[in-house]
Amino acid sequence: MTHDPLCQVLDPQYGMYVWPCAVVLAQYLWTQREALKDKTVLELGAGVSLPGVVAARCGAKVILSDSARTPLCLENCRRSCAANGLHDVEVLGLTWGEVSPDLVLLPELDVILGSDVFYEPQDFEDVLVTVAFLLRKNPTARFWTTYQERSADWSIEALLHRWSLTCVDIQLEEFGADRSELAASTLPGNHSVQMMMVTLRTEDVGL
Ligand SMILES: C[S@@+](CC[C@H](N)C(=O)[O-])C[C@H]1O[C@@H](n2cnc3c(N)ncnc32)[C@H](O)[C@@H]1O
């Protein structure tokens, strides 16, 4: 394995690279830096954890998570924190769709992050089950997520409805991310990254 200073690792696991979506979400977080101070933020499927690291550097209390089945990714989350001088960021194994003790015992959350977590259609519902569980426990929290539509039949609309969730699109031009280069990174390139904010549909869950 080869390591770089950002803790990307040449390894077949998806969580070992920074994906274009992560750069875009990190840019959004930077524009929200005042609001993020002292907020509690959980990142799902964090991988190299660029958005979570940026949130922590903005003064948020951050918990990073990745699949409980990929200890190498979890170790890489820890390395990213260490490389950025972040010593109080908790790293948890949270597998989408599983209600584990670590999930249930999370503190109150303000923001949930997910960068490129909608990439495998068979996992979409598991991601949203976890998000719905967390938003029911934290009804005012928001799920900020960036994604790439990689196939023509990409859609989570029916799943959002099934789990009493709703979303609004956040246009990349609203936060200066509609460019192929961001913060000196060429990663966004010509990938068509999009962003949305998911919340609980309160009228459906009686809140
Ligand atoms: C495409 S990568 C994105 C990584 C990172 N968020 C980024 O944008 O650079 C997808 C991430 O989801 C994680 N993942 C995949 N399946 C998962 C599951 N069932 N539960 C939790 N995390 C999962 C992977 O380990 C990986 O870190």
Ligand as a Chemical Component Dictionary entry (heavy atoms), coordinates in Angstrom:
data_LIG
# 
_chem_comp.id                   LIG 
_chem_comp.type                 NON-POLYMER 
_chem_comp.pdbx_formal_charge   0 
_chem_comp.three_letter_code    LIG 
# 
loop_
_chem_comp_atom.comp_id 
_chem_comp_atom.atom_id 
_chem_comp_atom.alt_atom_id 
_chem_comp_atom.type_symbol 
_chem_comp_atom.charge 
_chem_comp_atom.model_Cartn_x 
_chem_comp_atom.model_Cartn_y 
_chem_comp_atom.model_Cartn_z 
_chem_comp_atom.pdbx_ordinal 
LIG C1  C1  C 0  -17.731 6.084  -2.738 1  
LIG S1  S1  S 1  -17.042 5.960  -1.124 2  
LIG C2  C2  C 0  -17.154 7.642  -0.533 3  
LIG C3  C3  C 0  -16.147 7.904  0.539  4  
LIG C4  C4  C 0  -16.130 9.347  1.057  5  
LIG N1  N1  N 0  -17.389 9.684  1.691  6  
LIG C5  C5  C 0  -15.810 10.305 -0.061 7  
LIG O1  O1  O 0  -16.741 10.901 -0.634 8  
LIG O2  O2  O -1 -14.615 10.470 -0.376 9  
LIG C6  C6  C 0  -18.377 5.171  -0.203 10 
LIG C7  C7  C 0  -18.089 5.006  1.277  11 
LIG O3  O3  O 0  -19.183 4.319  1.881  12 
LIG C8  C8  C 0  -18.690 3.292  2.727  13 
LIG N2  N2  N 0  -19.688 2.212  2.785  14 
LIG C9  C9  C 0  -19.975 1.308  1.811  15 
LIG N3  N3  N 0  -20.937 0.470  2.206  16 
LIG C10 C10 C 0  -21.266 0.845  3.472  17 
LIG C11 C11 C 0  -22.208 0.369  4.405  18 
LIG N4  N4  N 0  -23.006 -0.685 4.115  19 
LIG N5  N5  N 0  -22.303 0.975  5.601  20 
LIG C12 C12 C 0  -21.510 2.042  5.894  21 
LIG N6  N6  N 0  -20.590 2.561  5.031  22 
LIG C13 C13 C 0  -20.468 1.972  3.835  23 
LIG C14 C14 C 0  -17.403 2.866  2.062  24 
LIG O4  O4  O 0  -16.542 2.179  2.972  25 
LIG C15 C15 C 0  -16.852 4.197  1.600  26 
LIG O5  O5  O 0  -16.104 4.839  2.594  27 
# 
loop_
_chem_comp_bond.comp_id 
_chem_comp_bond.atom_id_1 
_chem_comp_bond.atom_id_2 
_chem_comp_bond.value_order 
_chem_comp_bond.pdbx_ordinal 
LIG C1  S1  SING 1  
LIG S1  C2  SING 2  
LIG S1  C6  SING 3  
LIG C2  C3  SING 4  
LIG C3  C4  SING 5  
LIG C4  N1  SING 6  
LIG C4  C5  SING 7  
LIG C5  O1  DOUB 8  
LIG C5  O2  SING 9  
LIG C6  C7  SING 10 
LIG C7  O3  SING 11 
LIG C7  C15 SING 12 
LIG O3  C8  SING 13 
LIG C8  N2  SING 14 
LIG C8  C14 SING 15 
LIG N2  C9  SING 16 
LIG N2  C13 SING 17 
LIG C9  N3  DOUB 18 
LIG N3  C10 SING 19 
LIG C10 C11 SING 20 
LIG C10 C13 DOUB 21 
LIG C11 N4  SING 22 
LIG C11 N5  DOUB 23 
LIG N5  C12 SING 24 
LIG C12 N6  DOUB 25 
LIG N6  C13 SING 26 
LIG C14 O4  SING 27 
LIG C14 C15 SING 28 
LIG C15 O5  SING 29 
# 
